[in-house]
Amino acid sequence: MQVAAHLILGSREEPFLEALLASLDGVASTVIVNDNARGLSPHATALESSHFAHRGRLFVDRTPFTSFADARNVCLQVHERHSAGEWVAFVDADEVHNPEATRVAANLWRVPQEIAFVDGYTWHFFQSFDWYTSIERRMMFFRFRPSARWEGLVHEQLRGIDGTRIALPYVYGHYGHTLEPRRHAEKARHYSSLGAPGDILREEQLDDFEIEAYFAPVYPRLMRFRSKHPQNVAETLERLRPDLARFHEITERIAQGQPLETKVRNRLRFLNYEMRWRGRALRPLARRLLAAPAVAIGPDR
């Protein structure tokens, strides 16, 4: 099975991009990018130094940004133009996969035709590499169809693909909310400009706002991360830690000082998340998709 990863990039630097691309080696044979950065792209070096570029399997389109759906639809168009494969790996620049993802990709031939989507789960790290707020179900792969299209200015939805879903007992990292608080606030302003609801900071507030007050609704949901980060992101985390230390220290202090009631509630949330994603192993096909790959000889239910 051929897999092409679809990725959209904007004008901001993406500190986890190199780690993401490294984690896709063995998962995807091709990477298709809509790099809609204005002017010179801050991503060129990371993209050009990737294994995919060296193998001639990186396709970059520079169509300007109009909406998230349009950006992803560019990737679908490039995919069809290059006959890039039967499956698409749905990725963002602030995610990093674990090695188990290579097993899933190698076993996609086992997925019955009526299943069009393969999901995993992501740890949502928040203002720390040691605390996260949730483990959320996340689309990892979908079957490519010429009828596929993305709709929506923001929080875009995939349409035009019929089929059911399967979720796997597999978790990987999402790091977008671990960076500078200003970056988080700027992203919220961008999403709001496209119609997303929610309170945002005014532009003149971005240079000086009260971090603890801004993140107050989120801090009570913090849970200690006791697993291991994906191995491909380890170097990136160590490089970023010094510059983010003053922000992450605020998170550590507040999380450590949670009242007993909050700690109990989060322990129950932790157990609920663990049962939810680990319980996917009860389905035989989910276990087979994470097993050591076998020679493809036909559909395997």
C-alpha positions in Angstrom: 0.0 0.0 0.0 1.3 3.5 -0.9 0.7 6.2 1.6 1.1 10.0 1.0 1.2 12.4 4.0 -0.6 15.7 3.5 0.7 18.7 5.4 -0.2 22.4 5.3 2.3 25.0 6.5 1.9 28.7 7.1 4.1 31.7 7.7 5.2 30.9 11.3 8.2 28.8 12.0 7.3 25.2 13.0 9.8 23.9 15.6 8.5 20.3 15.4 8.5 20.0 11.6 11.8 18.2 11.4 10.7 15.7 14.1 7.4 15.2 12.3 9.1 14.5 9.0 11.5 12.1 10.7 8.6 10.2 12.3 6.9 9.8 8.9 9.9 7.9 7.5 8.6 4.4 7.0 5.0 5.6 7.4 4.6 7.5 4.1 6.3 7.0 0.8 5.5 10.6 -0.2 4.9 13.9 1.5 2.7 16.5 -0.1 2.9 20.0 1.3 0.9 23.2 0.8 3.4 25.7 2.0 1.3 28.9 2.0 3.9 31.1 3.9 4.1 34.6 2.6 7.4 35.4 0.8 10.4 33.2 1.6 9.3 30.1 3.5 10.8 29.4 6.9 10.2 25.7 6.3 12.4 25.3 3.2 15.5 24.0 5.0 13.6 21.4 7.0 11.7 20.2 4.0 14.7 20.0 1.7 16.7 18.1 4.2 14.1 15.4 4.8 14.4 11.9 3.6 11.5 12.5 1.3 13.2 15.3 -0.6 16.4 13.2 -1.0 14.3 10.4 -2.5 12.4 12.8 -4.8 9.2 12.1 -3.0 8.4 15.6 -1.6 6.0 17.7 -3.5 5.6 21.3 -2.3 2.9 23.7 -3.6 3.0 27.4 -2.7 -0.6 28.4 -3.2 -1.5 31.3 -1.0 -3.7 30.7 2.0 -7.4 31.5 1.8 -8.8 28.9 4.2 -7.8 25.6 5.9 -10.1 23.7 3.6 -8.6 25.2 0.5 -5.1 24.5 1.7 -5.9 20.8 2.3 -7.7 20.6 -1.0 -4.5 21.7 -2.7 -2.9 18.6 -1.2 -5.7 16.4 -2.6 -5.2 17.9 -6.0 -1.4 17.3 -6.0 -2.0 13.7 -4.7 -4.3 12.9 -7.6 -1.9 14.6 -10.1 1.0 12.4 -8.9 -1.1 9.2 -8.3 0.5 9.3 -4.8 -1.2 6.3 -3.3 -4.3 4.5 -1.9 -4.1 6.1 1.5 -3.5 9.6 3.0 -1.7 10.2 6.3 -3.4 13.2 7.9 -0.7 15.2 9.8 0.0 18.6 11.3 3.4 20.2 11.8 3.1 20.1 15.6 2.5 16.3 15.8 5.1 13.6 16.1 4.4 9.9 15.6 5.7 6.9 17.5 7.5 4.0 15.7 4.3 2.0 15.9 2.8 4.1 13.1 5.1 2.4 10.7 3.4 -0.9 11.6 0.0 0.5 11.0 1.0 1.9 7.6 2.5 -1.5 6.6 -0.7 -3.2 7.6 -3.2 -1.0 5.9 -3.7 -3.7 3.3 -5.6 -5.6 6.0 -8.3 -2.9 6.3 -11.6 -4.1 4.7 -12.9 -1.9 2.0 -15.9 -0.7 4.0 -13.5 1.0 6.5 -12.3 4.3 5.1 -10.7 5.9 8.1 -8.1 4.7 10.6 -7.9 6.7 13.8 -5.4 6.9 16.7 -5.2 9.2 19.8 -3.1 12.2 20.7 -1.7 13.5 23.9 -2.5 17.2 24.0 0.5 18.7 25.8 -0.2 22.2 27.3 2.4 24.8 28.1 4.7 22.0 29.2 6.3 18.8 27.9 5.4 17.1 31.2 1.7 17.9 31.5 -1.2 17.3 29.1 -4.9 18.2 29.1 -6.5 15.2 27.3 -6.1 12.2 25.0 -8.2 12.9 22.0 -9.3 10.6 19.1 -7.6 11.7 15.9 -7.8 10.7 12.3 -4.5 9.2 11.2 -5.2 7.7 7.7 -8.0 7.9 5.2 -8.5 6.3 1.8 -7.8 8.6 -1.1 -10.9 9.2 -3.3 -11.1 11.6 -6.3 -14.4 12.7 -4.7 -12.8 13.7 -1.5 -12.9 17.4 -0.5 -12.4 19.5 2.6 -15.0 22.1 3.6 -14.9 24.9 6.1 -12.7 28.0 6.6 -11.5 26.7 10.0 -11.9 23.4 11.8 -12.3 21.9 8.3 -14.3 18.7 7.7 -13.5 16.0 5.1 -16.4 15.1 2.8 -16.9 12.8 -0.2 -15.6 9.6 1.3 -18.0 6.9 2.2 -17.0 4.3 4.8 -16.7 3.5 8.5 -13.9 4.1 11.0 -11.7 2.0 13.2 -9.7 3.4 16.2 -6.4 1.9 17.3 -4.9 1.6 20.7 -2.1 4.0 19.7 -1.2 7.4 21.1 1.2 10.0 19.7 2.2 13.5 20.6 0.6 16.9 19.8 2.9 19.8 20.9 1.3 22.9 19.4 0.2 24.3 22.7 3.6 23.9 24.4 5.2 27.0 22.8 5.2 30.7 23.8 1.8 31.9 25.1 1.9 34.7 22.6 1.9 32.1 19.8 -1.2 30.5 21.3 -3.0 33.9 21.5 -2.0 34.7 17.9 -3.4 31.4 16.7 -6.7 32.1 18.5 -6.9 35.5 16.7 -6.3 33.8 13.4 -9.0 31.2 13.9 -11.4 33.9 15.1 -10.8 35.9 11.9 -12.0 32.8 10.0 -15.2 32.5 12.1 -14.1 30.3 15.1 -16.0 31.2 18.3 -14.3 32.2 21.6 -12.8 35.1 23.4 -9.5 36.5 22.0 -6.9 39.1 23.0 -6.8 42.4 21.1 -3.7 42.9 19.0 -2.4 45.6 21.4 -2.6 43.1 24.3 -0.3 40.5 22.6 2.9 42.0 23.9 1.9 42.0 27.5 -0.9 39.9 29.0 -1.3 38.0 32.2 -0.4 34.4 31.3 -2.0 32.8 34.4 -5.3 34.6 33.8 -5.3 33.8 30.1 -4.8 30.1 30.7 -6.9 29.9 33.9 -9.7 27.8 32.2 -7.2 25.2 31.1 -4.9 24.7 34.1 -7.4 22.7 36.1 -7.4 20.0 33.4 -3.6 19.3 33.6 -2.5 15.7 34.1 1.0 14.5 34.7 2.6 12.8 31.7 4.2 9.6 32.8 4.8 7.9 29.5 7.6 8.4 27.0 7.7 11.0 24.2 8.1 9.8 20.7 11.9 9.1 20.2 12.1 11.4 17.1 11.1 14.5 19.2 13.6 14.0 22.0 16.2 16.3 20.5 13.7 19.0 19.7 12.3 19.0 23.2 15.8 19.4 24.7 16.6 22.3 22.3 13.3 24.1 23.2 13.3 23.6 26.9 15.7 26.5 27.9 13.7 29.1 25.9 10.4 27.9 27.2 11.5 27.3 30.8 9.9 30.4 32.3 6.5 29.6 30.8 6.7 25.9 31.6 7.7 26.7 35.2 4.3 28.6 35.6 2.5 25.4 34.4 4.5 23.2 36.8 3.8 25.4 39.8 0.1 25.6 39.1 -0.3 21.9 38.3 1.7 20.9 41.4 -0.5 23.2 43.5 -3.9 21.7 42.3 -6.3 21.3 45.2 -7.1 17.8 46.3 -10.6 17.9 44.6 -9.0 18.8 41.3 -6.3 16.1 41.6 -9.0 13.4 42.3 -11.1 14.6 39.3 -8.1 14.5 37.0 -7.2 11.0 38.3 -10.6 9.9 37.2 -10.2 11.6 33.9 -6.9 9.9 33.4 -8.4 6.5 34.0 -11.2 7.2 31.6 -8.8 8.2 28.9 -6.7 5.2 29.5 -9.6 2.8 29.3 -10.9 4.5 26.2 -7.8 4.2 24.1 -6.5 1.0 25.5 -9.9 -0.6 25.1 -9.5 -0.4 21.3 -7.2 -3.4 21.5 -10.4 -5.5 22.1 -11.0 -5.4 18.4 -8.9 -8.1 16.6 -8.4 -5.9 13.5 -7.0 -3.1 15.6 -4.5 -5.5 17.1 -3.5 -6.7 13.7 -2.9 -3.2 12.4 -0.4 -2.7 15.2 1.3 -6.1 14.8 4.6 -6.8 13.1 3.8 -6.5 9.4 3.1 -9.6 7.4 3.3 -10.2 3.6 0.2 -8.8 2.0 -1.9 -11.7 0.5 -5.4 -10.1 0.6 -8.0 -8.7 3.0 -7.8 -9.9 6.6 -10.7 -9.2 8.9 
